[in-house]
């Protein structure tokens, strides 16, 4: 080889290296080249006694699953391998309360941009007949409303009014376009969750004022979104009918003016809150270390551990994975940082689950649809019979898989 010219020798080296690398790839395919559906589907099939009915008709149940394995090196730096099952951002599902986590993060970010502390008292005014005002909050220690108190109630018990107040603080345009700029494009937030309003009224958000030592420090006027947003997904018309008040409307329900969040967007925002250094910079929120700790604390505590307000709910009240079908206390070694959704027959959980005793941590996001008669607003959904057992069992079998994987 020494007799070859420098250029020909260099080309020969590149050729040999290329052949070796090609052979390695053929002999040892990387995990990234695997069919990402295989692992989850195989786990479900290996537990066919639990998931048999769902596996027979996943289209009916509109099941989507994202599972991210997390491993750490000797310096505790995490790496991630993500697997999916039937994930499709074009397949609409109603996200319900699962969207609330985004509102919590964006509200804290907006406060930071305004240089306002999250515990700063505020007053919310009534700018339209459809709106409601707030001057006091009996659930808080000082009896005054604050963004921190609304976030706390949203994360601990999925409080609808708390979300509505965060939505009003953000404003419809700011809420949506901030998410889109961060790269969470498969999202659309069009309405409150606790105070039912038509599409036009939801474009208006309340005036509010923040105070420090009884002095006004920031006043936000009534805000109106002049832009018209709507979903253009193909399967946005769903079901056979729906109730409007006491009247049954025998036509499919149109969700084009309803909130939308893809499963990937839910999973992505969860990762941005739990592992901000491991997502692209533009996907991160402008939050302080204290903000992240605040979010994680109230994402993971149980209602019985909360004070101001004190709640009398079971541990699994908003913890669907692993424990949603149980009334027993959740073991102390397991922590679940999550946000659930439950509405119109859709059950969702979006969680980061850890067990420090067994060196387990993973992220899991899933949705299932249980509305056998295809009628909305009749309160006849198979949540307890099919939906909750599915999500609880899914969490458990993934946990068991992690347990076996860590022992290998």
C-alpha positions as CSV (number, residue, x, y, z in Angstrom):
1,X,0.0,0.0,0.0
2,X,2.9,2.3,0.6
3,X,3.6,2.2,-3.1
4,X,0.2,3.8,-3.8
5,X,-0.1,7.6,-4.4
6,X,-1.4,9.6,-1.5
7,X,-4.7,10.3,-3.2
8,X,-5.3,6.7,-4.3
9,X,-4.2,5.4,-0.8
10,X,-6.8,7.8,0.8
11,X,-9.5,6.6,-1.5
12,X,-8.6,3.0,-0.8
13,X,-8.9,3.6,3.0
14,X,-12.3,5.2,2.6
15,X,-13.5,2.2,0.5
16,X,-12.3,-0.3,3.2
17,X,-13.8,1.7,6.0
18,X,-17.1,1.9,4.1
19,X,-17.2,-1.8,3.6
20,X,-16.5,-2.5,7.3
21,X,-19.2,-0.1,8.5
22,X,-21.7,-1.6,6.0
23,X,-21.0,-5.1,7.3
24,X,-21.4,-4.0,10.9
25,X,-24.7,-2.4,10.2
26,X,-25.9,-5.6,8.5
27,X,-24.7,-7.8,11.3
28,X,-25.8,-5.5,14.2
29,X,-28.7,-3.3,13.2
30,X,-29.1,-0.2,15.4
31,X,-32.2,0.1,17.6
32,X,-33.0,3.3,15.6
33,X,-33.5,1.1,12.5
34,X,-36.0,-1.2,14.3
35,X,-39.7,-1.0,13.5
36,X,-40.7,1.3,16.4
37,X,-44.1,-0.4,16.7
38,X,-42.6,-3.8,17.5
39,X,-41.7,-3.5,21.1
40,X,-45.0,-2.2,22.4
41,X,-47.1,-4.5,20.2
42,X,-45.0,-7.5,21.4
43,X,-45.6,-6.5,25.0
44,X,-49.3,-6.2,24.4
45,X,-49.5,-9.5,22.6
46,X,-47.5,-11.3,25.3
47,X,-50.2,-10.1,27.7
48,X,-53.1,-11.1,25.4
49,X,-55.2,-12.2,28.4
50,X,-55.3,-8.5,29.4
51,X,-55.2,-6.7,26.1
52,X,-56.8,-9.3,23.7
53,X,-60.0,-7.3,23.2
54,X,-58.1,-4.1,22.4
55,X,-55.7,-5.9,20.1
56,X,-58.6,-7.3,18.1
57,X,-60.0,-3.9,17.3
58,X,-57.5,-1.1,18.1
59,X,-59.2,1.1,15.5
60,X,-62.4,1.0,17.4
61,X,-60.6,2.0,20.6
62,X,-58.4,4.6,18.8
63,X,-55.4,3.4,20.9
64,X,-52.2,5.3,20.6
65,X,-49.1,4.7,22.8
66,X,-45.6,6.3,23.2
67,X,-43.1,4.6,25.4
68,X,-39.7,6.1,26.1
69,X,-37.0,4.0,27.7
70,X,-34.5,6.0,29.8
71,X,-31.0,4.8,30.7
72,X,-28.2,6.7,32.4
73,X,-24.4,6.5,32.1
74,X,-21.9,6.5,34.9
75,X,-22.3,10.3,35.2
76,X,-26.1,10.0,35.5
77,X,-26.6,11.6,32.0
78,X,-29.8,10.2,30.5
79,X,-30.3,8.7,27.0
80,X,-33.7,8.0,25.4
81,X,-35.1,5.3,23.1
82,X,-38.7,6.0,22.1
83,X,-41.2,3.4,20.8
84,X,-44.6,4.0,19.4
85,X,-47.8,2.1,18.7
86,X,-50.4,3.4,16.2
87,X,-49.3,7.0,16.8
88,X,-50.8,9.3,14.2
89,X,-51.0,13.1,14.6
90,X,-53.7,13.1,11.9
91,X,-56.0,11.0,14.0
92,X,-58.0,13.4,16.2
93,X,-58.8,12.6,19.8
94,X,-60.3,15.0,22.3
95,X,-57.4,15.8,24.7
96,X,-59.5,16.9,27.7
97,X,-57.5,17.9,30.7
98,X,-54.2,16.6,29.3
99,X,-53.7,20.1,27.7
100,X,-53.5,21.7,31.1
101,X,-49.8,20.9,31.6
102,X,-48.9,23.2,28.7
103,X,-50.9,26.0,30.3
104,X,-49.0,25.7,33.5
105,X,-45.6,25.9,31.8
106,X,-46.6,28.8,29.6
107,X,-48.2,30.7,32.4
108,X,-44.9,30.5,34.4
109,X,-43.0,31.5,31.3
110,X,-45.2,34.6,30.8
111,X,-44.7,35.6,34.4
112,X,-41.0,35.4,34.0
113,X,-41.1,37.5,30.9
114,X,-43.1,40.1,32.8
115,X,-40.8,39.7,35.9
116,X,-43.7,38.8,38.1
117,X,-43.5,36.3,40.9
118,X,-45.9,33.3,40.6
119,X,-47.3,34.0,44.1
120,X,-48.2,37.6,43.3
121,X,-51.9,38.2,44.2
122,X,-54.2,39.2,41.3
123,X,-57.8,40.2,40.6
124,X,-59.6,38.9,37.6
125,X,-62.4,41.1,36.2
126,X,-65.5,40.4,34.2
127,X,-65.0,41.9,30.8
128,X,-68.0,40.2,29.1
129,X,-71.4,38.9,30.3
130,X,-70.1,35.3,29.7
131,X,-67.1,35.8,32.0
132,X,-66.7,35.6,35.7
133,X,-64.6,37.6,38.1
134,X,-62.4,36.6,41.0
135,X,-61.3,38.7,44.0
136,X,-60.7,36.0,46.6
137,X,-59.6,32.4,46.7
138,X,-60.6,30.5,49.8
139,X,-58.4,27.6,48.8
140,X,-55.2,29.6,49.2
141,X,-53.4,30.3,52.5
142,X,-53.7,34.1,52.2
143,X,-57.2,33.8,50.6
144,X,-56.1,35.6,47.5
145,X,-55.9,34.2,43.9
146,X,-52.5,33.8,42.2
147,X,-51.1,31.9,39.2
148,X,-49.2,29.6,41.5
149,X,-52.4,28.6,43.3
150,X,-54.2,27.9,40.0
151,X,-51.3,25.8,38.8
152,X,-51.2,23.9,42.1
153,X,-55.0,23.0,41.8
154,X,-54.7,22.1,38.1
155,X,-51.8,19.6,38.7
156,X,-53.0,18.0,42.0
157,X,-56.7,17.4,41.1
158,X,-57.0,18.7,37.5
159,X,-59.1,21.7,38.5
160,X,-61.1,23.1,35.5
161,X,-61.5,26.6,36.9
162,X,-57.7,26.8,37.5
163,X,-57.1,26.0,33.9
164,X,-59.6,28.5,32.7
165,X,-57.8,31.2,34.7
166,X,-54.4,30.3,33.2
167,X,-56.1,30.3,29.7
168,X,-57.4,33.8,30.5
169,X,-54.0,35.0,31.6
170,X,-52.3,33.7,28.5
171,X,-55.0,34.7,25.9
172,X,-56.0,32.5,23.0
173,X,-53.5,33.9,20.5
174,X,-50.5,34.0,22.8
175,X,-51.3,30.4,24.1
176,X,-51.4,28.9,20.6
177,X,-48.7,30.8,18.8
178,X,-46.2,30.4,21.7
179,X,-46.6,26.7,21.5
180,X,-46.3,26.7,17.7
181,X,-43.1,28.8,17.8
182,X,-41.6,26.2,20.2
183,X,-42.2,23.5,17.6
184,X,-45.4,22.0,19.2
185,X,-47.3,22.6,16.0
186,X,-49.8,19.7,16.3
187,X,-51.8,21.6,19.0
188,X,-54.8,23.9,19.1
189,X,-56.3,25.5,22.2
190,X,-59.7,27.1,21.4
191,X,-61.7,27.0,24.6
192,X,-62.0,27.0,28.4
193,X,-62.9,23.7,30.2
194,X,-64.9,24.8,33.2
195,X,-66.9,27.7,31.9
196,X,-68.8,26.6,28.7
197,X,-68.8,29.3,26.1
198,X,-69.3,29.5,22.3
199,X,-66.3,29.9,20.0
200,X,-66.6,33.6,19.7
201,X,-66.8,34.2,23.5
202,X,-63.7,32.0,24.0
203,X,-61.7,34.4,21.8
204,X,-62.1,37.0,24.6
205,X,-60.1,36.7,27.8
206,X,-60.7,38.5,31.0
207,X,-58.9,41.7,32.1
208,X,-56.8,41.1,35.2
209,X,-54.5,43.1,37.6
210,X,-51.5,41.9,39.6
211,X,-50.7,43.6,43.0
212,X,-47.7,43.8,45.2
213,X,-48.2,45.3,48.7
214,X,-51.6,46.5,47.5
215,X,-50.0,48.4,44.7
216,X,-50.8,47.6,41.0
217,X,-47.8,46.3,39.2
218,X,-49.3,44.9,36.0
219,X,-52.6,45.4,34.4
220,X,-53.7,43.2,31.5
221,X,-56.8,44.5,29.5
222,X,-59.6,42.5,28.0
223,X,-57.9,40.6,25.1
224,X,-59.5,39.5,21.9
225,X,-58.0,37.1,19.3
226,X,-58.9,38.5,15.9
227,X,-57.5,35.4,14.2
228,X,-59.7,32.5,13.4
229,X,-58.3,29.1,14.3
230,X,-59.9,25.7,13.5
231,X,-58.7,22.2,13.0
232,X,-58.5,20.8,9.5
233,X,-58.0,17.1,10.5
234,X,-59.8,14.6,8.4
235,X,-61.5,12.6,11.2
236,X,-62.8,15.6,13.1
237,X,-66.5,14.6,12.7
238,X,-67.1,11.7,15.2
239,X,-69.8,9.5,16.5
240,X,-73.5,9.1,15.7
241,X,-75.0,11.8,17.9
242,X,-74.7,14.0,20.9
243,X,-76.8,15.6,23.6
244,X,-77.2,19.4,23.7
245,X,-78.8,20.0,27.0
246,X,-81.6,17.4,27.2
247,X,-82.0,17.1,23.5
248,X,-80.4,14.4,21.5
249,X,-79.0,15.6,18.2
250,X,-78.9,12.7,15.8
251,X,-75.9,13.9,13.8
252,X,-72.1,13.3,14.3
253,X,-70.3,15.7,16.6
254,X,-68.0,18.3,14.9
255,X,-64.8,18.7,16.9
256,X,-63.2,21.3,14.5
257,X,-63.8,24.0,17.1
258,X,-62.5,21.9,20.0
259,X,-59.1,21.7,21.6
260,X,-56.5,19.5,19.9
261,X,-53.2,18.0,21.0
262,X,-51.3,15.2,19.3
263,X,-49.9,12.5,21.5
264,X,-46.4,13.4,20.4
265,X,-47.0,17.0,21.5
266,X,-48.2,15.8,25.0
267,X,-45.2,13.6,25.3
268,X,-42.8,16.3,24.1
269,X,-44.0,18.9,26.6
270,X,-43.7,16.4,29.4
271,X,-40.1,15.7,28.4
272,X,-39.4,19.4,28.2
273,X,-40.5,19.8,31.8
274,X,-38.8,16.7,33.2
275,X,-35.7,16.8,31.0
276,X,-35.3,20.4,29.7
277,X,-31.6,20.0,28.8
278,X,-32.5,17.0,26.6
279,X,-34.8,18.7,24.2
280,X,-34.0,21.2,21.5
281,X,-33.5,24.7,22.9
282,X,-36.5,26.2,21.0
283,X,-38.8,23.6,22.6
284,X,-37.8,24.6,26.2
285,X,-39.8,26.9,28.4
286,X,-38.3,30.1,29.9
287,X,-38.4,28.7,33.4
288,X,-36.2,29.0,36.5
289,X,-34.9,26.0,38.5
290,X,-37.5,26.9,41.1
291,X,-40.3,26.8,38.4
292,X,-39.3,23.3,37.3
293,X,-39.2,22.1,40.9
294,X,-42.6,23.7,41.5
295,X,-44.2,22.0,38.5
296,X,-42.6,18.6,39.3
297,X,-43.7,18.8,42.9
298,X,-47.3,19.3,42.2
299,X,-47.3,16.9,39.2
300,X,-46.2,14.1,41.5
301,X,-47.8,14.6,44.9
302,X,-51.1,12.9,45.9
303,X,-54.2,14.8,47.0
304,X,-53.7,13.7,50.6
305,X,-50.3,15.3,50.6
306,X,-51.6,18.7,49.5
307,X,-52.5,21.5,51.8
308,X,-54.3,24.7,51.0
309,X,-56.5,23.2,49.7
310,X,-56.7,19.9,51.5
311,X,-58.3,17.1,49.3
312,X,-60.0,13.9,50.2
313,X,-59.3,11.9,47.1
314,X,-57.6,8.5,46.6
315,X,-54.0,8.5,45.5
316,X,-55.0,7.3,42.0
317,X,-57.5,10.1,41.5
318,X,-55.4,11.5,38.7
319,X,-52.8,8.7,38.3
320,X,-54.2,6.4,35.7
321,X,-51.1,4.4,34.7
322,X,-50.5,1.4,37.1
323,X,-52.9,2.5,39.8
324,X,-56.0,4.0,38.1
325,X,-58.1,0.9,38.8
326,X,-57.1,0.7,42.5
327,X,-58.2,2.4,45.7
328,X,-55.0,1.5,47.6
329,X,-52.3,4.0,48.5
330,X,-49.5,4.1,45.9
331,X,-46.2,2.7,47.3
332,X,-43.7,5.4,48.4
333,X,-40.9,4.1,46.2
334,X,-42.9,4.9,43.0
335,X,-43.3,8.5,41.9
336,X,-45.6,9.5,38.9
337,X,-45.2,13.0,37.4
338,X,-48.2,13.3,35.0
339,X,-51.2,14.9,33.6
340,X,-54.4,13.0,32.7
341,X,-57.4,13.7,30.5
342,X,-60.9,12.3,30.7
343,X,-63.8,13.5,28.5
344,X,-66.1,12.5,25.6
345,X,-65.1,8.8,26.1
346,X,-61.3,9.5,25.8
347,X,-59.0,8.6,28.6
348,X,-55.4,9.9,28.5
349,X,-52.4,9.7,30.7
350,X,-49.0,11.4,30.1
351,X,-46.5,10.4,32.7
352,X,-42.9,10.1,33.8
353,X,-42.7,7.2,36.2
354,X,-39.8,6.4,38.5
355,X,-38.9,3.7,41.1
356,X,-35.6,4.7,42.7
357,X,-35.4,1.5,44.7
358,X,-35.4,-0.6,41.5
359,X,-33.5,1.9,39.3
360,X,-36.5,2.3,36.9
361,X,-37.6,5.4,35.0
362,X,-39.6,5.7,31.8
363,X,-42.0,8.0,30.1
364,X,-45.4,6.7,28.9
365,X,-48.2,8.5,27.0
366,X,-51.4,6.8,25.8
367,X,-55.0,7.4,24.8
368,X,-58.0,5.1,24.5
369,X,-61.5,5.8,23.4
370,X,-64.4,4.0,25.1
371,X,-67.8,5.1,23.7
372,X,-69.6,2.0,22.6
373,X,-72.9,3.7,21.6
374,X,-71.1,6.5,19.8
375,X,-73.3,9.1,21.5
376,X,-71.5,12.1,23.2
377,X,-72.6,13.8,26.4
378,X,-74.9,11.0,27.6
379,X,-72.5,10.0,30.4
380,X,-72.5,6.4,29.1
381,X,-68.8,5.7,28.6
382,X,-66.9,2.5,29.4
383,X,-64.3,4.3,31.5
384,X,-64.4,1.9,34.5
385,X,-65.1,-1.3,32.4
386,X,-62.5,-0.9,29.6
387,X,-60.6,2.4,29.7
388,X,-59.2,2.6,33.2
389,X,-58.2,-1.1,33.3
390,X,-56.4,-0.7,30.0
391,X,-54.3,2.3,31.1
392,X,-53.6,0.8,34.5
393,X,-52.6,-2.5,33.0
394,X,-50.5,-0.8,30.4
395,X,-48.6,1.0,33.1
396,X,-48.0,-2.2,35.0
397,X,-46.8,-4.3,32.1
398,X,-44.4,-1.6,31.0
399,X,-43.1,-1.3,34.5
400,X,-42.7,-5.1,34.6
401,X,-40.8,-5.0,31.3
402,X,-38.5,-2.3,32.7
403,X,-38.0,-4.5,35.8
404,X,-36.9,-7.5,33.8
405,X,-34.8,-5.3,31.4
406,X,-32.9,-3.8,34.3
407,X,-32.1,-7.3,35.7
408,X,-30.6,-8.5,32.4
